[in-house]
Amino acid sequence: MEYLDIDFDEAQKWLLSNTVKHRMHRLKELHLREVNDGERLCQILYRMPNLEKLYLSSAKHLLKESSESRLGTVLQLKELVLWESEIMDIGFEREPVLQRLEVLSLYECHRLRNLAPPSVSLAYLTNLEVRNCGRLRNLMASSTAKSLVQLKSMKISGCDELEEIVSNEGNEEEEQIVFGKLITIVLEGLEKLKSFCSYKKCEFKFPSLEVLIVRECPMMERFTEGGARAAKLQNIVT
């Protein structure tokens, strides 16, 4: 079996109650609903060492520090989708396997405050989509933005409190952030977004950017305060 869609409680009964706990070596994609126990979640994932895509709906808990050694065995995880989750923290800094994600999608995670702490590197991430996450004020710190060397697509929409995408962490020095592979940026329905980054001493370079869409962002007067370069960009869709 390569694909499984199941309620979390049923998954616990089925996968954790057997005397002989089988590993599901061929499972590539798992959809779990109503996740309410981070420890149990890690016990389930421990049996799926080749899992590539994890889809969690209505999750109240994701990962806990006590589960770090267990989940470290899930080395293949490439895509994480969170839908209607109540988590305040994804847990990037506690679980290194999450820092190897290539695709991250967050939908209606209303308690989430930021994507990741400043110390986290997301060097493998290629696609990022965040939609209707109502408490986000900024998406990421500048140090995390610098780590996104593989990012190709960024789509942010419907986050009512979002004021900027990249924050400067109180740094007073001049800095430059290069999104070397970023092709597409979509910013849509962000009522309080003032700019991509409000730090005036931070310059952005987008050497691969071809698509920039900015819709329904009434507070934005300029894209970045410190300037941006995008040699391939021909048009801005507004």
C-alpha positions as CSV (number, residue, x, y, z in Angstrom):
1,M,0.0,0.0,0.0
2,E,1.3,3.4,-1.0
3,Y,-1.6,5.7,0.0
4,L,-3.7,5.8,3.2
5,D,-6.5,8.2,4.3
6,I,-7.8,7.5,7.8
7,D,-9.1,9.2,11.0
8,F,-6.4,9.6,13.6
9,D,-8.3,7.5,16.2
10,E,-8.8,4.7,13.8
11,A,-5.1,4.8,12.8
12,Q,-4.2,4.5,16.5
13,K,-6.4,1.4,16.9
14,W,-5.2,-0.2,13.8
15,L,-1.5,0.6,13.8
16,L,-0.6,0.8,17.5
17,S,-2.7,-2.0,19.0
18,N,-1.1,-4.9,17.2
19,T,1.1,-7.2,19.3
20,V,3.5,-7.3,16.3
21,K,3.8,-3.8,15.1
22,H,4.3,-3.9,11.3
23,R,6.2,-1.3,9.4
24,M,4.5,0.1,6.3
25,H,7.6,0.3,4.1
26,R,5.9,1.1,0.9
27,L,3.6,3.9,2.1
28,K,4.3,7.1,0.4
29,E,1.3,9.4,1.2
30,L,-0.6,9.6,4.5
31,H,-3.8,11.6,5.2
32,L,-4.8,11.9,8.9
33,R,-7.8,13.7,10.3
34,E,-8.4,15.0,13.8
35,V,-4.9,14.6,15.2
36,N,-5.0,15.1,18.9
37,D,-1.8,13.6,20.3
38,G,1.6,14.5,19.1
39,E,3.3,11.6,20.8
40,R,0.9,9.1,19.2
41,L,1.4,10.8,15.8
42,C,5.1,10.2,16.0
43,Q,4.6,6.5,16.9
44,I,2.5,6.1,13.8
45,L,5.0,7.8,11.6
46,Y,7.8,5.7,13.0
47,R,6.2,2.8,11.2
48,M,6.4,4.5,7.8
49,P,10.1,5.1,7.1
50,N,9.6,5.9,3.4
51,L,6.7,8.4,3.8
52,E,7.1,11.3,1.4
53,K,3.8,13.3,1.8
54,L,2.0,13.9,5.1
55,Y,-1.5,15.6,5.1
56,L,-2.9,16.5,8.5
57,S,-6.4,17.9,8.9
58,S,-7.8,19.5,12.1
59,A,-4.6,18.8,13.9
60,K,-4.4,20.0,17.6
61,H,-0.9,18.7,18.0
62,L,2.0,18.1,15.7
63,L,5.3,17.2,17.2
64,K,6.7,17.2,20.7
65,E,10.3,17.4,21.9
66,S,10.1,14.0,23.5
67,S,9.4,12.5,20.1
68,E,12.5,13.9,18.3
69,S,14.4,10.6,18.2
70,R,11.5,8.7,16.9
71,L,10.6,10.9,14.0
72,G,14.2,11.2,13.0
73,T,13.8,7.8,11.3
74,V,11.3,9.3,8.8
75,L,14.0,10.5,6.5
76,Q,12.0,10.7,3.2
77,L,9.4,13.2,4.1
78,K,9.2,15.8,1.3
79,E,5.8,17.4,1.6
80,L,3.7,18.6,4.6
81,V,0.2,19.9,4.3
82,L,-1.7,21.3,7.4
83,W,-5.4,22.1,7.0
84,E,-7.5,23.7,9.8
85,S,-4.8,23.1,12.3
86,E,-4.8,24.6,15.8
87,I,-1.1,24.4,16.3
88,M,0.8,27.6,17.3
89,D,4.2,26.1,16.3
90,I,5.2,23.7,13.5
91,G,8.3,22.5,15.3
92,F,11.0,23.1,12.7
93,E,13.7,23.7,15.3
94,R,12.9,20.6,17.3
95,E,12.6,18.2,14.5
96,P,15.4,18.3,11.8
97,V,13.4,16.1,9.4
98,L,11.0,19.0,8.9
99,Q,13.8,21.3,7.8
100,R,14.3,18.9,4.8
101,L,10.8,19.5,3.5
102,E,10.5,20.5,-0.2
103,V,6.8,21.5,-0.2
104,L,5.0,23.2,2.7
105,S,1.3,24.1,2.5
106,L,-0.6,25.7,5.4
107,Y,-4.3,26.3,5.1
108,E,-6.5,27.9,7.8
109,C,-4.0,27.5,10.6
110,H,-5.6,30.3,12.6
111,R,-3.3,30.1,15.7
112,L,0.0,30.0,13.9
113,R,2.1,33.1,14.7
114,N,5.1,32.6,12.4
115,L,6.4,30.1,9.9
116,A,9.7,29.3,11.8
117,P,12.0,30.9,14.4
118,P,15.0,32.9,13.1
119,S,17.4,30.0,13.8
120,V,15.8,27.7,11.3
121,S,17.1,26.9,7.8
122,L,14.8,25.8,5.1
123,A,17.4,25.1,2.5
124,Y,15.4,22.3,0.7
125,L,12.1,24.1,0.4
126,T,10.9,24.6,-3.2
127,N,7.2,25.5,-2.8
128,L,5.5,27.4,-0.1
129,E,1.8,28.2,0.1
130,V,0.1,29.9,3.1
131,R,-3.6,30.6,3.0
132,N,-6.1,32.0,5.5
133,C,-3.8,31.9,8.5
134,G,-5.3,34.8,10.5
135,R,-2.7,35.4,13.2
136,L,0.4,35.7,11.1
137,R,2.0,39.1,11.5
138,N,5.1,38.3,9.5
139,L,6.0,35.2,7.7
140,M,9.7,34.7,8.4
141,A,12.8,36.4,9.7
142,S,15.5,37.6,7.3
143,S,17.9,34.8,8.4
144,T,15.3,32.2,7.4
145,A,14.7,34.0,4.1
146,K,18.4,33.8,3.3
147,S,18.2,30.0,3.7
148,L,15.5,29.6,1.0
149,V,18.1,29.0,-1.8
150,Q,15.9,26.4,-3.5
151,L,12.5,28.2,-3.3
152,K,10.7,28.4,-6.7
153,S,7.1,29.4,-5.7
154,M,5.7,31.5,-2.9
155,K,1.9,32.0,-2.6
156,I,0.5,33.9,0.3
157,S,-3.2,34.7,0.5
158,G,-6.1,35.6,2.9
159,C,-3.9,36.3,6.0
160,D,-5.7,39.2,7.5
161,E,-3.1,40.3,10.0
162,L,0.0,39.9,7.9
163,E,2.0,43.1,7.7
164,E,5.2,41.9,6.0
165,I,6.7,38.8,4.5
166,V,10.2,39.1,5.8
167,S,11.1,40.8,9.1
168,N,14.6,42.1,10.0
169,E,14.8,40.7,13.7
170,G,16.0,44.1,14.9
171,N,19.2,44.1,12.8
172,E,20.6,47.5,12.1
173,E,23.2,46.5,9.5
174,E,22.8,46.6,5.8
175,E,22.0,43.2,4.3
176,Q,21.1,41.6,1.0
177,I,18.8,38.6,0.5
178,V,18.9,36.7,-2.7
179,F,16.1,34.4,-3.8
180,G,18.1,32.8,-6.5
181,K,15.5,30.3,-7.9
182,L,12.2,32.0,-7.0
183,I,10.1,32.1,-10.2
184,T,6.6,33.0,-8.9
185,I,5.4,35.3,-6.1
186,V,1.6,35.6,-5.4
187,L,0.4,38.0,-2.7
188,E,-3.4,38.1,-2.6
189,G,-6.1,39.3,-0.2
190,L,-3.7,40.6,2.4
191,E,-5.5,43.6,3.9
192,K,-2.7,44.8,6.2
193,L,0.3,44.0,4.1
194,K,2.5,47.1,3.9
195,S,5.5,45.6,2.0
196,F,7.4,42.5,1.3
197,C,10.0,43.8,3.8
198,S,9.8,47.1,5.7
199,Y,13.5,47.2,6.6
200,K,15.1,50.1,4.6
201,K,18.6,48.6,4.7
202,C,17.7,45.3,3.2
203,E,17.9,44.8,-0.5
204,F,16.4,41.9,-2.4
205,K,17.5,40.1,-5.5
206,F,15.2,37.9,-7.6
207,P,17.3,36.8,-10.6
208,S,14.8,34.2,-11.7
209,L,11.5,35.9,-10.9
210,E,9.1,35.8,-13.9
211,V,5.6,36.1,-12.2
212,L,4.7,38.7,-9.6
213,I,1.0,38.9,-8.7
214,V,-0.2,41.4,-6.1
215,R,-4.0,41.6,-5.6
216,E,-6.2,43.1,-2.9
217,C,-3.3,44.4,-0.8
218,P,-4.7,48.0,-0.2
219,M,-2.0,49.0,2.3
220,M,1.0,48.3,0.1
221,E,2.6,51.4,-1.4
222,R,5.9,49.9,-2.5
223,F,7.0,46.3,-2.8
224,T,10.0,46.6,-0.5
225,E,11.4,49.6,1.5
226,G,15.0,48.7,0.7
227,G,14.7,48.1,-3.0
228,A,14.5,45.0,-5.2
229,R,16.1,43.7,-8.4
230,A,14.4,41.3,-10.8
231,A,16.0,41.2,-14.2
232,K,13.7,38.7,-15.8
233,L,10.4,40.2,-14.5
234,Q,8.4,41.8,-17.4
235,N,5.1,42.5,-15.8
236,I,3.4,42.9,-12.4
237,V,-0.2,41.7,-12.2
238,T,-2.3,43.8,-9.8
